[in-house]
Amino acid sequence: MSSHALEKAMWTVGTSPAEAEKFRQSPAAYAEQFNLDADEKISLATLAVGDMARRGASTLLLLMGFMAVNGPGGMGEYMQRMNQK
């Protein structure tokens, strides 16, 4: 488990519109480019931000990446996902 790798993935998608578009096109393929275990790849591909936060990833980076993919209207969904078990 590597919170650093999850954070790197979320930073990359959150700081580059081109990377956010790559993620939207194929989340599973996008997750493959990072050094993540199988469960982390699923969490990234499904944007399971609550799970990634429990794994130690920065909630600020998670929010940034989530909003880059889903747009500003995604805040409610982000909060719901943060609270999912």
C-alpha positions in Angstrom: 0.0 0.0 0.0 1.4 3.4 -1.0 -0.4 6.6 -0.1 2.4 8.4 -2.0 1.5 6.6 -5.3 -2.2 7.4 -4.8 -1.3 11.0 -4.1 0.9 11.2 -7.2 -1.9 9.9 -9.3 -4.4 12.3 -7.9 -1.9 15.2 -8.2 -1.3 14.3 -11.8 -4.9 14.1 -12.8 -5.7 17.3 -10.7 -3.1 19.5 -12.3 -3.4 18.6 -15.9 -6.6 18.9 -17.9 -5.1 16.5 -20.5 -4.5 13.9 -17.7 -8.0 14.4 -16.4 -9.3 13.7 -19.8 -7.2 10.5 -20.1 -8.7 9.4 -16.8 -12.2 10.1 -17.9 -11.6 8.1 -21.1 -10.3 5.0 -19.3 -10.0 5.1 -15.5 -8.7 1.5 -15.2 -6.0 2.1 -17.9 -5.1 5.3 -16.2 -4.6 3.6 -12.9 -2.2 1.0 -14.5 0.5 3.7 -15.0 1.1 4.1 -11.3 2.9 1.8 -8.8 -0.3 0.7 -7.0 -1.5 -2.6 -5.7 -4.7 -4.2 -7.1 -7.0 -2.7 -4.5 -5.4 0.8 -4.9 -5.9 0.6 -8.6 -9.6 -0.1 -8.1 -9.9 2.7 -5.6 -8.3 5.1 -8.1 -10.2 3.9 -11.1 -13.5 4.2 -9.2 -12.5 7.4 -7.4 -13.2 5.8 -4.1 -11.9 8.9 -2.2 -13.0 7.6 1.2 -11.0 4.5 0.8 -8.0 6.4 -0.5 -8.2 8.8 2.5 -8.3 5.8 4.9 -5.1 4.5 3.1 -3.4 7.8 4.1 -3.8 9.9 1.0 -4.2 13.7 1.5 -7.9 14.7 1.4 -6.9 18.0 -0.3 -5.2 16.1 -3.2 -8.2 13.8 -3.4 -10.6 16.7 -3.6 -8.4 18.4 -6.2 -8.3 15.3 -8.4 -11.9 14.4 -8.0 -13.0 17.9 -9.0 -10.7 17.9 -12.0 -12.4 14.8 -13.2 -16.0 15.6 -12.2 -16.1 19.4 -12.4 -17.3 21.9 -9.7 -20.7 20.3 -9.5 -19.2 17.2 -8.0 -18.7 18.4 -4.5 -21.8 16.7 -3.1 -20.8 13.4 -4.6 -17.2 13.8 -3.3 -18.6 14.3 0.3 -20.8 11.2 -0.1 -17.9 9.1 -1.3 -15.7 10.4 1.5 -18.3 9.0 4.0 -18.7 5.6 2.4 -17.2 2.6 4.2 
